[in-house]
């Protein structure tokens, strides 16, 4: 009878709670995905399948206090920390002339411009892609989409609070989303630059320049097309690929069941 009860419970976990054991499908055109779930060391692997690696530099380190339900994140402190991806290939954007860059972040200290995710192209006009906070005491959305034309939005972020932040380009306009809702927009009308660049998490222009003074950044992703609000909300709620390794989650649940029975 005991074994029968265990079998029923496990079957319920597998089939009744399908979300626990099924992976979130990667968005089409995924170019980069940094989950920062390693928890130790000084590198984080790109999970998009494109083979990149982010190096945690200048005091950046893993933090167990990542985005809600998404494991660990990358902690930035001291106004100098950064995680870098060398030779990030933007060629896929050449075909679409669209892009989406997104991440979770929680800033706990703010005294200047704070970089969240940026891509700097050597020999470019500076600041080709920047998703940041501006320098106001109450930080607002701040971005560059493909060229050095600084834009400040109207949405105000609170300190010590997690936000899902994304900027997209539809071929004409940059659209800024917070928690899956469009909050700002700017007319750009440019052909996006597609040369290989340095992707930075936690800096806004170069490593150590406009770096986040203190906070955690998590679940960084880049897609070679515009993502709509419903897609961004889906990523926010379910993760870029998956929030939890289903095998690990099932193993933990099975261990709990065996202990209790």
C-alpha positions, 0 to 999 in steps of 0.5 A: 500500500505504501508503494502504491501511495508513493507511485500515485504521488510521483505520478501526480507530480509528473503529470498533474504539475507538468510545469515542474518538469517541462522546459520553457522553450527558448525564444526564436533568435536567442543570441545570448542567455546568462543565467548566472546560476553557477553560484561560484567561480568567476565565469558564467556560461551562455546557455543559448547554445552560441558558446559565449562566456561571461567573465566576472571582473573587478569585484563582481561575484555570484549572489544567492539573492538573484531574481525571484525564483531564478537562483543566483545572480551577478552582484555588482559593487563599488562602482567598478564591477562588471561581467564581460562577454568578448567578441559578441557577434551581432551579425544575426541583427544584420538580417532583421534590423531588430533586437531585444536586450533584457535582464532582471535587476535590483539596484541598492545604491545609486549615485550616477548613471548605472549600467545594466546591459551594454554592447560597445563596438570597437571603432564605433561612435561610443555607446551603441547599445545601452540599457541603463538608469539615469543619474537622477536621485530617483533613477529613470529609464535611460537607453541608447539604441544602436547609436550615441543618442542618449534617451531618458524616459519617464519611468522611475525605479525604486531602490531595493526592488526587483524589475524586469527591464528590456529594450527592443527595436522594431526597425524604426522605434526603440521601445522600453519595457518594465515588467513586461509593460511598455513605459517609454519609446523613442524614434530612431530610424537607423540601421543597427550596427552589427560588428562584433562588440564587447557585451557588458553586464553592470557597466554602461560604456566601458568596464568600470565606466558608469558601473552599477554602484551596488546591486544584482543583475540576473537572467540577461538575454539578447534576441535578434528580433523585437519581442512583444509585450506578451513574449516579454511577460512570458519570459519574465514569468517562466524564464528565458529557457527554464527557471529550474532544472526539471530533473533537479526539481523532481529529484528534490521533490522525490527526496521529500516524499521518501522522507515524509513517507 
